[in-house]
Every structure is written in C-alpha cells, then in structure tokens.
Amino acid sequence: MTRWPRPQPPPSVVWAVAPLALVATMSLAQSPGTPPASSGPDTSRAGQTTPSPPSPSSGIRNKLSAGDLLSAESILEVHRDRNGEDGAYLSGLAWLARGALLVGDFEKADRYAADVRRRCADSLAHGTDPEKNPVVEIALGAAIEVKAQRLERTQGAPAAVAYVRSELAGIKGPVSLRTRLNKRINMMTLTGAPAPELVVEDFLGAPPPSLASLRGRPVLLFLWAEWCNDCKVQEATLARIHSRYVGRGLQTIAITRYYEDDVTKQPREKAKVDSVWKAVYRTGLGDLPIVMSTASYERYGASSTPTFVFIDREGIVRRYTPTRLTEAEFDRTLTELLR
C-alpha cells in the first residue's frame, strides 16, 4: 500500500506566499453554495424603488489582492461614513477578516472575525433568517472559517475541528452554510480517512454503485452543479483523464443535488440537470453514474464547485480538492492511486 503523507509546508512558507495566492483563495471561499442570484434594488419603501448603495466589497478585494490591507480598511470606513453599518458593511468586515488572515495580520484577523461573529449573532437573535439573508449567511461562514484557521495554526487541527463542529451543531441551515463548514472540516480531516458512503436520494441513468462495492478500484468523485461554469470548463480535462484511466479501473461518480426546495419543481430541475449533462459532459465522459444527494453534497463539503475527492482501492480518501485542477494534477494523484 502506498503511503500518502499529508503535505505540511512550514508556516513561514505558507504566510510568505499568502498575498500571491489571495485572489484564488478568496474566490474559493466565496464560491456560491446556491445558484447565483441578483441582489436587486431596495424596495423597502412602499411604492418606491431605492437603488442600493454600491458595495465596497469589490474595491476591498482588489486592495487585498495586492496585499494592501490598510487601503481596504479605508474603503470600508468611507462606506460606513456614507451609508452606515448596513449589509454591505457587514460583508466588507468579513472580507477584512479573511484578508487580514491571508496577509498575516493575525491580531486584526481575530478582531474582525470576532466583530463579524458578534454582529451575525445579534442579527440572528433578532429574527434574521440566514436562509433568506445571504449577507448574514456568508459573513457568518467567513467568521467561523477565519477563527478555525487561526485555531488550526495556534492550537492544532483537533481544536479547530472541534470548534467548527460545535458551531455546525447549532446551525440547521441553510444547506450552503452547513456545506461550507463541512468543507473546512474536510480540509483538516478527510485526507487519510475512510470515504463517507454516498447517500443516494435520487440519480440519473443507471443506479449508482456504493463506494463499498467499489473496493479494489480507485474512485474519483466529481461534485458539480448544472449552473457551475467552472465545472463546465473542466469537462475537456476530465474527458482526457477519463479516457486515460478508465481502462485501468478508475470509477468516476458525479454528484450534485437539488437546489429547489419545492418538491413539485424538482422534476423540472432534474430534467435540466440531465439536459446539461448530456450537452456538456456526456460526449467525453460517457454515462457516468450521477448521484443527486443533498446529504452527500453537504458531507463532502461541496460549497465550492467543482470539488474532487480521490479515493484509493481500500476506500481511503487520498486527496480532497475543493477547486479546479489541471490535467497534470489529476495525473499526479491518479498515478499514485493506481500504483
């Protein structure tokens, strides 16, 4: 059996390159767990439509991508002076927490994350439903993730995992938030652990095999969404990988979920998933098993799509990657799986 040590670069290396990786990392953290939706204008006044003030988040992200935390803070301060501490301000604070962490200003990262967590708790205590308020949902997730990353660095992964699990236990929804927190847990624990069995709530095509039935074969899980453009642009790479390794025993399983809560609308959503698969993926990937499962999507933490999970012949996860991959990265991992 091939040993798979989990790579652990020295902290000095991680934080030295953090500003360079900032754009990709922040984009990953913000990947939607639900289909993109327009925020729309403010219609709170009867009979009137009031344009929402411009969000400072874009400017903050641009400054943080250059490692300029001070300018990012100034942008948010100007927004507060002009518009007050509105939802956009909360979003901006969440970005500052993530940005401060990534540029290595840990005192500010802790302070901003605590501030965001406090504001979200107050909002929830006053009746805000995160299912209907994505600003609070995303900000809350960011605050929890930043604190978890700080705990992992200062006290180790077990403390960070225990913290995220304690938060997760009190969060009933939305699915996208629970999925995001599971992703954070998986990034610390899933590699080297037995792959969680799939919960098949529905499927397209032939009934999918269980992971248990695939012991002896390497498995690649492809967690995707029909509206995900990053998933679609991976199709060509996935097709080449499928062609190269299927003859050597690789089993690929595609996993998605229903995003429509209304069960009467789910048949239409399922038909759309089927249509997109046939139009975009089927030519290169053939009739892969397609599992539709909110439970598995949440357990595998697919808040960023695509997410890839590489499982060895013994059913152990050897790589968990909640982002796009190059063909070389697929080859590197699958070559090890097939040794």
VOKEVEX-73688 format. One record per residue (C-alpha): residue number from 1; chain; x, y negated, z negated. Coordinates in Angstrom, 1 decimal, m for minus. Layout:
VOKEVEX-73688
REC  nr kette      x      y      z
REC NUM     A      X      Y      Z
...
***
This chain:
VOKEVEX-73688
REC  nr kette      x      y      z
REC   1     A    0.0    0.0    0.0
REC   2     A    1.3   m3.4    0.9
REC   3     A    1.7   m5.8   m2.0
REC   4     A    0.2   m9.2   m1.5
REC   5     A    1.7  m11.8   m3.9
REC   6     A   m0.3  m14.9   m4.1
REC   7     A    1.9  m17.8   m2.9
REC   8     A    2.7  m20.3   m5.6
REC   9     A    4.7  m23.3   m4.3
REC  10     A    6.4  m25.3   m7.0
REC  11     A    4.3  m28.2   m8.4
REC  12     A    6.8  m30.7   m7.1
REC  13     A    6.3  m29.5   m3.6
REC  14     A    2.5  m29.5   m3.8
REC  15     A    2.3  m33.0   m5.0
REC  16     A    5.0  m34.3   m2.8
REC  17     A    3.1  m33.3    0.3
REC  18     A   m0.3  m34.1   m1.1
REC  19     A   m0.7  m37.5    0.7
REC  20     A    0.2  m35.9    4.0
REC  21     A   m2.5  m33.3    3.6
REC  22     A   m5.0  m35.7    2.2
REC  23     A   m7.2  m36.2    5.3
REC  24     A   m7.7  m32.4    5.8
REC  25     A   m8.2  m31.7    2.2
REC  26     A  m10.8  m34.4    1.6
REC  27     A  m12.6  m33.4    4.8
REC  28     A  m12.7  m29.8    3.5
REC  29     A  m14.1  m30.9    0.1
REC  30     A  m16.8  m32.9    1.8
REC  31     A  m17.9  m30.2    4.3
REC  32     A  m21.7  m30.0    4.1
REC  33     A  m23.5  m27.1    2.5
REC  34     A  m26.6  m28.1    4.3
REC  35     A  m27.2  m29.3    7.9
REC  36     A  m26.1  m32.9    8.4
REC  37     A  m28.9  m35.4    7.8
REC  38     A  m29.3  m39.1    8.3
REC  39     A  m29.5  m41.2    5.1
REC  40     A  m31.8  m43.7    6.8
REC  41     A  m32.8  m47.2    5.6
REC  42     A  m34.1  m48.2    2.2
REC  43     A  m37.9  m48.2    2.3
REC  44     A  m38.5  m48.7   m1.4
REC  45     A  m40.5  m51.9   m1.0
REC  46     A  m44.0  m51.3    0.2
REC  47     A  m44.4  m52.2    3.8
REC  48     A  m40.8  m53.3    4.3
REC  49     A  m37.6  m51.6    5.5
REC  50     A  m34.4  m52.9    3.9
REC  51     A  m31.2  m51.9    5.5
REC  52     A  m28.9  m50.1    3.1
REC  53     A  m25.6  m51.9    2.3
REC  54     A  m22.6  m50.4    4.2
REC  55     A  m21.0  m47.6    2.3
REC  56     A  m17.4  m48.2    1.1
REC  57     A  m16.5  m44.5    1.4
REC  58     A  m15.1  m44.7    4.9
REC  59     A  m12.7  m47.5    4.0
REC  60     A  m11.8  m45.8    0.8
REC  61     A  m11.0  m42.5    2.7
REC  62     A   m8.9  m44.4    5.2
REC  63     A   m6.8  m46.1    2.5
REC  64     A   m6.4  m42.8    0.5
REC  65     A   m5.3  m41.0    3.7
REC  66     A   m2.3  m43.5    3.7
REC  67     A   m1.7  m42.8    0.0
REC  68     A   m2.9  m46.4   m0.8
REC  69     A   m5.0  m45.8   m4.0
REC  70     A   m4.8  m49.5   m5.1
REC  71     A   m6.4  m50.7   m1.9
REC  72     A   m9.1  m48.0   m2.1
REC  73     A   m9.9  m49.2   m5.6
REC  74     A  m10.1  m52.8   m4.4
REC  75     A  m12.6  m51.8   m1.7
REC  76     A  m14.9  m50.2   m4.3
REC  77     A  m14.5  m53.2   m6.6
REC  78     A  m15.6  m55.5   m3.7
REC  79     A  m18.6  m53.3   m3.0
REC  80     A  m19.6  m53.4   m6.7
REC  81     A  m19.4  m57.2   m6.8
REC  82     A  m21.6  m57.5   m3.7
REC  83     A  m24.1  m54.6   m4.2
REC  84     A  m23.9  m53.5   m7.8
REC  85     A  m23.3  m49.9   m9.0
REC  86     A  m25.6  m48.2   m6.5
REC  87     A  m25.4  m44.7   m5.0
REC  88     A  m22.6  m45.8   m2.6
REC  89     A  m20.6  m47.0   m5.6
REC  90     A  m21.0  m43.5   m7.2
REC  91     A  m19.8  m41.9   m4.0
REC  92     A  m16.9  m44.2   m3.9
REC  93     A  m15.9  m43.4   m7.5
REC  94     A  m16.0  m39.7   m6.6
REC  95     A  m13.6  m40.4   m3.7
REC  96     A  m11.3  m42.3   m6.0
REC  97     A  m11.2  m39.3   m8.4
REC  98     A  m10.2  m37.0   m5.6
REC  99     A   m7.8  m39.5   m4.1
REC 100     A   m6.1  m40.2   m7.4
REC 101     A   m5.6  m36.4   m7.9
REC 102     A   m4.1  m35.9   m4.5
REC 103     A   m1.7  m38.8   m4.7
REC 104     A   m0.6  m37.7   m8.1
REC 105     A   m2.0  m40.4  m10.4
REC 106     A   m3.4  m37.9  m12.9
REC 107     A   m4.4  m40.5  m15.5
REC 108     A   m6.7  m42.2  m13.0
REC 109     A   m8.0  m38.9  m11.7
REC 110     A   m9.0  m37.8  m15.1
REC 111     A  m10.6  m41.2  m15.8
REC 112     A  m12.6  m41.4  m12.6
REC 113     A  m13.7  m37.8  m12.8
REC 114     A  m15.0  m38.3  m16.3
REC 115     A  m16.8  m41.5  m15.3
REC 116     A  m18.5  m39.8  m12.4
REC 117     A  m19.4  m36.8  m14.6
REC 118     A  m20.9  m39.1  m17.2
REC 119     A  m22.9  m41.1  m14.6
REC 120     A  m24.2  m37.9  m13.0
REC 121     A  m25.3  m36.5  m16.4
REC 122     A  m27.1  m39.7  m17.2
REC 123     A  m28.9  m39.6  m13.8
REC 124     A  m29.9  m36.0  m14.3
REC 125     A  m31.1  m36.8  m17.8
REC 126     A  m33.4  m39.4  m16.4
REC 127     A  m35.0  m37.0  m14.0
REC 128     A  m32.9  m37.2  m10.9
REC 129     A  m33.3  m34.0   m8.8
REC 130     A  m30.0  m33.1   m7.1
REC 131     A  m32.0  m31.1   m4.6
REC 132     A  m33.4  m34.4   m3.3
REC 133     A  m30.4  m36.7   m4.1
REC 134     A  m27.3  m35.6   m2.2
REC 135     A  m25.3  m38.5   m3.6
REC 136     A  m25.6  m37.2   m7.1
REC 137     A  m25.0  m33.6   m5.9
REC 138     A  m21.8  m34.4   m4.1
REC 139     A  m20.4  m36.7   m6.7
REC 140     A  m21.1  m34.1   m9.5
REC 141     A  m19.4  m31.4   m7.5
REC 142     A  m16.4  m33.7   m6.9
REC 143     A  m16.1  m34.5  m10.6
REC 144     A  m16.2  m30.8  m11.6
REC 145     A  m13.7  m29.8   m9.0
REC 146     A  m11.2  m32.6   m9.9
REC 147     A  m11.4  m31.6  m13.6
REC 148     A  m11.0  m27.9  m12.6
REC 149     A   m7.9  m28.7  m10.6
REC 150     A   m6.4  m30.7  m13.5
REC 151     A   m7.1  m27.8  m15.9
REC 152     A   m5.6  m25.3  m13.5
REC 153     A   m2.4  m27.5  m13.4
REC 154     A   m2.2  m28.2  m17.1
REC 155     A   m3.7  m25.1  m18.8
REC 156     A   m3.7  m22.5  m16.0
REC 157     A   m6.3  m20.8  m13.8
REC 158     A   m8.1  m18.9  m16.5
REC 159     A   m9.0  m22.2  m18.3
REC 160     A  m10.1  m23.8  m15.0
REC 161     A  m12.2  m20.8  m14.0
REC 162     A  m13.9  m20.7  m17.5
REC 163     A  m14.7  m24.4  m17.2
REC 164     A  m16.3  m24.1  m13.7
REC 165     A  m18.3  m21.1  m14.7
REC 166     A  m19.6  m22.9  m17.7
REC 167     A  m20.7  m25.8  m15.5
REC 168     A  m22.2  m23.3  m12.9
REC 169     A  m24.2  m21.6  m15.6
REC 170     A  m26.2  m24.8  m16.2
REC 171     A  m26.7  m25.7  m12.5
REC 172     A  m29.7  m23.9  m10.9
REC 173     A  m29.5  m25.8   m7.7
REC 174     A  m29.1  m26.9   m5.0
REC 175     A  m27.6  m23.9   m3.3
REC 176     A  m25.0  m26.1   m1.7
REC 177     A  m23.7  m27.3   m5.1
REC 178     A  m23.5  m23.7   m6.5
REC 179     A  m21.8  m22.6   m3.4
REC 180     A  m19.2  m25.4   m3.7
REC 181     A  m18.4  m24.4   m7.3
REC 182     A  m18.1  m20.8   m6.3
REC 183     A  m15.6  m21.8   m3.7
REC 184     A  m13.5  m23.5   m6.3
REC 185     A  m13.6  m20.3   m8.5
REC 186     A  m12.8  m18.1   m5.5
REC 187     A   m9.8  m20.2   m4.6
REC 188     A   m8.4  m19.3   m8.0
REC 189     A   m9.6  m15.7   m8.4
REC 190     A  m10.8  m13.9   m5.3
REC 191     A   m7.4  m13.1   m3.7
REC 192     A   m6.4   m9.7   m5.1
REC 193     A   m9.8   m8.9   m6.5
REC 194     A  m12.4   m6.4   m5.1
REC 195     A  m14.6   m8.0   m2.4
REC 196     A  m18.1   m8.6   m3.7
REC 197     A  m20.6   m6.3   m1.9
REC 198     A  m22.8   m8.0    0.6
REC 199     A  m26.4   m8.7   m0.4
REC 200     A  m28.3   m8.2    2.9
REC 201     A  m31.5  m10.3    2.6
REC 202     A  m32.1  m10.3    6.4
REC 203     A  m30.0   m9.6    9.5
REC 204     A  m29.8   m9.9   13.3
REC 205     A  m29.3   m6.9   15.5
REC 206     A  m28.5   m3.5   14.0
REC 207     A  m28.5   m3.1   10.3
REC 208     A  m25.1   m4.2    9.0
REC 209     A  m22.8   m1.8    7.2
REC 210     A  m22.0   m2.1    3.5
REC 211     A  m18.5   m3.0    2.5
REC 212     A  m18.3    0.2    0.6
REC 213     A  m19.0    2.2    3.7
REC 214     A  m16.1    0.4    5.5
REC 215     A  m13.4    1.6    3.0
REC 216     A  m10.4    2.7    5.1
REC 217     A  m10.9   m0.1    7.6
REC 218     A   m9.8   m3.7    7.3
REC 219     A  m12.6   m6.2    7.3
REC 220     A  m12.9   m9.9    8.3
REC 221     A  m15.9  m11.9    7.0
REC 222     A  m16.8  m14.9    9.1
REC 223     A  m19.1  m17.2    7.2
REC 224     A  m20.7  m19.7    9.6
REC 225     A  m23.7  m21.8   10.3
REC 226     A  m25.5  m22.3   13.6
REC 227     A  m25.1  m26.1   13.4
REC 228     A  m21.4  m25.9   12.5
REC 229     A  m19.2  m27.4   15.2
REC 230     A  m16.0  m26.3   13.5
REC 231     A  m17.4  m22.7   13.7
REC 232     A  m18.2  m23.1   17.4
REC 233     A  m14.7  m24.3   18.3
REC 234     A  m13.2  m21.3   16.6
REC 235     A  m15.0  m19.0   19.0
REC 236     A  m12.2  m18.7   21.5
REC 237     A   m9.6  m17.9   18.9
REC 238     A  m12.0  m15.4   17.2
REC 239     A  m12.7  m13.7   20.6
REC 240     A   m9.0  m13.2   21.2
REC 241     A   m8.5  m11.9   17.7
REC 242     A  m11.5   m9.5   18.0
REC 243     A  m10.2   m8.2   21.3
REC 244     A   m6.7   m7.7   19.9
REC 245     A   m7.6   m5.9   16.7
REC 246     A  m11.0   m4.1   17.1
REC 247     A   m9.3   m1.2   18.7
REC 248     A   m7.1   m0.9   15.6
REC 249     A  m10.1   m0.5   13.3
REC 250     A  m10.9   m4.1   12.4
REC 251     A  m14.6   m4.7   11.4
REC 252     A  m15.8   m8.3   11.6
REC 253     A  m19.0   m9.2   10.0
REC 254     A  m20.7  m12.6   10.5
REC 255     A  m22.6  m14.1    7.5
REC 256     A  m25.0  m17.0    7.5
REC 257     A  m28.0  m18.0    5.5
REC 258     A  m31.5  m19.6    5.8
REC 259     A  m31.3  m23.3    5.2
REC 260     A  m35.0  m23.6    5.4
REC 261     A  m36.8  m23.0    2.1
REC 262     A  m40.2  m22.8    3.6
REC 263     A  m40.5  m19.1    4.4
REC 264     A  m43.1  m19.8    7.1
REC 265     A  m40.4  m21.7    9.0
REC 266     A  m37.7  m19.1    8.6
REC 267     A  m38.7  m17.1   11.7
REC 268     A  m38.1  m20.1   13.8
REC 269     A  m34.7  m20.7   12.1
REC 270     A  m33.8  m17.1   12.6
REC 271     A  m34.6  m17.4   16.3
REC 272     A  m32.4  m20.4   16.6
REC 273     A  m29.5  m18.6   14.8
REC 274     A  m29.9  m15.8   17.3
REC 275     A  m30.0  m18.2   20.2
REC 276     A  m26.8  m20.0   19.1
REC 277     A  m25.0  m16.7   18.6
REC 278     A  m25.9  m15.4   22.0
REC 279     A  m25.0  m18.7   23.7
REC 280     A  m21.7  m19.5   21.9
REC 281     A  m20.3  m16.3   20.3
REC 282     A  m21.6  m13.1   21.9
REC 283     A  m19.6  m13.2   25.1
REC 284     A  m16.3  m13.0   23.2
REC 285     A  m17.3  m11.3   20.0
REC 286     A  m20.0   m8.9   21.2
REC 287     A  m22.8   m7.6   19.0
REC 288     A  m21.2   m8.1   15.6
REC 289     A  m23.3   m7.4   12.5
REC 290     A  m24.9  m10.7   11.4
REC 291     A  m26.0  m10.8    7.8
REC 292     A  m28.4  m13.6    6.6
REC 293     A  m27.9  m13.9    2.9
REC 294     A  m28.1  m16.9    0.5
REC 295     A  m26.7  m14.7   m2.3
REC 296     A  m23.6  m13.7   m0.4
REC 297     A  m23.1  m17.2    1.1
REC 298     A  m23.1  m18.6   m2.5
REC 299     A  m21.0  m15.8   m3.9
REC 300     A  m18.3  m16.2   m1.2
REC 301     A  m18.4  m20.0   m1.7
REC 302     A  m19.1  m20.9    1.9
REC 303     A  m19.6  m24.6    1.2
REC 304     A  m17.1  m25.3    4.0
REC 305     A  m17.7  m23.6    7.3
REC 306     A  m16.2  m21.7    8.7
REC 307     A  m14.9  m19.6    5.8
REC 308     A  m12.8  m16.5    6.4
REC 309     A  m12.3  m13.6    4.0
REC 310     A   m9.8  m10.9    4.8
REC 311     A  m10.3   m7.5    3.1
REC 312     A   m7.9   m4.6    3.1
REC 313     A   m8.6   m0.9    3.6
REC 314     A   m9.1   m0.5   m0.1
REC 315     A  m11.8   m3.2   m0.3
REC 316     A   m9.5   m5.8   m1.9
REC 317     A   m9.5   m9.4   m0.8
REC 318     A   m6.1  m10.4    0.6
REC 319     A   m6.8  m13.9    1.8
REC 320     A   m9.6  m16.3    1.2
REC 321     A   m9.6  m19.3    3.5
REC 322     A  m12.5  m21.9    3.4
REC 323     A  m11.3  m23.7    6.6
REC 324     A  m10.5  m23.2   10.2
REC 325     A   m7.5  m21.1   11.2
REC 326     A   m5.0  m20.9   14.1
REC 327     A   m4.5  m17.8   16.1
REC 328     A   m1.1  m17.4   14.5
REC 329     A   m2.6  m17.5   11.0
REC 330     A   m5.1  m14.8   12.0
REC 331     A   m2.3  m12.7   13.5
REC 332     A   m0.1  m13.1   10.4
REC 333     A   m2.7  m11.9    8.0
REC 334     A   m4.2   m9.1   10.1
REC 335     A   m0.8   m7.7   10.9
REC 336     A   m0.3   m7.3    7.2
REC 337     A   m3.7   m5.8    6.7
REC 338     A   m3.0   m3.2    9.4
REC 339     A    0.4   m2.0    8.1
***
